[in-house]
Amino acid sequence: MMPKYLVIVESPTKEKTISKILGKNFKVKSSYGHIRDLPKNKLGIDIENNFEPTYINIPKSKKIISDLKKEADKADLIYLATDFDREGEAIAWHLKKALKLSDSNISRITFHEITPEAILDSVKHPKNLDMSFVNSQQARRLLDRLVGYKLSPLLWKKIKIGLSAGRVQSVAVMLICDMEKKIKKFIPIEYWSTEAELTKIDKNTLPFKAMLVAKGDMKFDKLSIKTKKEAEKILIDLKKTKYYTVKSVKIKQRRRSPYAPYTTSTLQQDASRYLGFSPSKTMAIAQKLYEGVRIIKNAKIGLITYMRTDSLNISKNVQTEALKFIKSSYGKEFLPKTVRVYKTKSKNAQEAHEAIRPTYPKKTPSEIKQYLTYEEFKLYDLIWKRFIASQMTDAIYSIIIAEISAKDYIFRASGSLLIFDGFIKTYNIDYGEKETKLPPLTEHETLNLLQIIPQQHFTEPPPRYNEASLIKALEEHGVGRPSTYAPTIKTILDRLYVRLDNKKFIPTNLGIAVNDILKNHFGNIINIKFTANVEKKLDDIAEDKVKWQDVLKDFYRPFDKNLKKVEKNLQRQKIHPQMSSEICPNCGKSMIIRDFRNGQFLGCSGYPECKTTISLDKNGKKIDNLQETNIKCDKCTNTLLKKIGFRGKEYLVCKNEECKAIYNVDKNGNKIIKSTPKYTGIKCEKCGSEMLERVSKRGPFITCSAFPKCRNLQWIPKTQK
């Protein structure tokens, strides 16, 4: 009789894919993520007993645990195949404990990608649970629980109920608040630049501009010319000058090397910068690409490697495959002389991981576009191009620098010309070398002056953080891990500590108040240095250099002492509302400017008795929120009113207050009528219920009929309709 094996993964979407790869003797089941955690209604840590945690089975996992236990009893061997990171290792350990599995009956398998090669290789090379990784993740969870469970009630008492504090999220808010203070304190400094617009004697050539850079031995920097008076003096001197002569011409080559493949941080930054995706959205789409997309004979295949990583390692086999693809697609001149090896700058990087890359470099984005949703395609396209480019040769530019003299004044003109595109053939995003053409110039050549252009400038304050730059700052300071960036940003937005204005973070009054308390009274732990040092200690635990209990002891003793002192001495803080000049149209009371995660709106100061709100646009001006249309309601035939939501999205509501009909509108303002769902006869992969076909303004999709209990949803590619 053939042995039976049970493979436990985290996500249900992996079940069918891995099951088909492994064959009939393997049963693949999902734990649906975490099955055990600390209790919600109490601390769950016995501080006096060496920080011993109390774990409970998560209530929603009761049936999952029961089902897994039945399958485990039937199996000869159980493979714990949770994700390849510390959190995945901890989930595997919790599975062992919850299912009461013996060491002799389990094996740990991990894989960077969901492909036949990776899955089969992992089964051939199983290993034991890494308790150092488990302890590192456990220490992180307990530290976060101690900070959150102890600090949050303090904020409830001193500010208002419902607030939260955490090691990483508090540092993120602190960075945003500190930047806002710098911006408010900033005093602009006036300065002037002077350009000469010149042309060759031959009038057929295009004019070009040269910047004033020196006078005699004195070089001009950005702030050298401070006032209009100084600029006018230079202008008068230059108007007396008849001859502009080319003093020197230097030509050199500049090489541009490609960026490394993506890590979690750099992927989130670029997806935010170029695709407009939030970090949470990026990770959700990347998860789908990692877990598999159905592209071959209804079989799912993982398109990218594991997306939570800070490593830049690349599998040698895949690197060889990529180089072959580059040679056949672009030519051997696009291959670097030596194979590129990238090393992460992150001190705490887990080098056993791989960078984010396509599982099969030959699968070009255009080849599989028909099987992907628009957003999946855009993200895969970004990942694929970045990886292929990272294995290609440098781009080469020809740089021309000409110095032009006018009496004792020196101007400089520069030009740049791409002479070999190299990696830019594939990936030309955000490479600062722009082509600027200069006419051919020779030394001692005389030029015609067309005009002198003085320009006034003012120094600008440092830019506010956007999602990309905040993630970059957190990573550079060593705060948090790849898996924490997206939930951290979501939390500080959901708690209304910050809001987004034109995709830039602005702290709210609430966020400033919370930050002031934490910074003034808990500055020893809510700071960049401490939070980064915690990450270092967690890495030491993972490397079995220190005990996790010792790390918690070193943290908790001074923290608890300080907490008791603050609780006793700190007065309750008042957050004064930001009043506006607007009067509530319904009750006559003043309106208050309130924050939400994507902007601001006016709310009546008489809330909750009066719930009147008025939307504000990005400039803080009122939006005419109810405009009558000539469109009729399908339910009661009354006129529909156009309404604009907080995010600026238009929709239609019925004029009849008793009829609660709401309609979305398309780009032309036309009413979109919800389609009647069609039964497909297809069984849901997650719960077995029937799938329904629906249509949204983005196109057709199928969704589980058991919604909202089951939220399985799949977009239908256009070619399949």
Secondary structure, DSSP 8 states (H G I E B T S, - for coil): ----EEEEES-THHHHHHHHHH-TTEEEEE--S--EE--SSS--EEGGGTTEE--EE-GGGHHHHHHHHHHHHH-SEEEE---SSHHHHHHHHHHHHHTT--GGGEEE---SS-SHHHHHHHHHS-B---HHHHHHHHHHHHHHHHHHHHHHHHHHHHT-TT----HHHHHHHHHHHHHHHHHHH----EEEEEEEEEEESSTTS--EEEEEEEETTEE--TTS--SHHHHHHHHHHHHT---EEEEEEEEEEEEE-----B-HHHHHHHIIIII---HHHHHHHHHHHHH-EEEETTEEE--B--SS-------HHHHHHHHHHHHHHH-GGGS-SS--------TT--TTS--B-BSSTTS-HHHHGGGS-HHHHHHHHHHHHHHHHHTS--EEEEEEEEEEEETTEEEEEEEEEEEE-GGGGT--SS-----B------TT-EEEEEEEEEEEEE--------HHHHHHHHHHTT-S-TTTHHHHHHHHHHTTSEEEETTEEEE-HHHHHHHHHHHHHSTTTSSHHHHHHHHHHHHHHHTTSS-HHHHHHHHHHHHHHHHHHHHHH--------EEEEEE-TTT--EEEEEEETTEEEEEETTTTT---EEEB-TTS-B----EEEEEE-TTT--EEEEEE-TTS-EEEEESSTT---EEEE-TTS-EE-----EEEEEE-TTT--EEEEEEETTEEEEEETTTTT---EEE--GGG-
